[in-house]
């Protein structure tokens, strides 16, 4: 960063984010944010022209099996084990204030 980070700027950013900082926190965050910005400016100075862009550091491939029809459980057998059933479906308690 070309100029040091000021406490006024950090206080302004905090107010924009609706964060209240006491004077001790303002000093703390000004120091730490300054260090972070200094590190980012060092990273910006790296020559990365020969580095190929990537979305992941390791090659990924999905391991999928063939979709083969196999044995299944009958719906009646599953519903027989449920604590509450209505109209051939699992009955669950209402959520988020919904009424049944």
Buried (B, 14 or more C-beta within 10 A) or exposed (E): EEEEBEBEEBBEBBEEEEEEBEEEEBEEBBEEBBEEEEEEEEEEEEEEEEEEEEEEEEEEEEEEEEEEEEEEEEEEEEEEEEEEBEEEEEEEEEEEEEEE
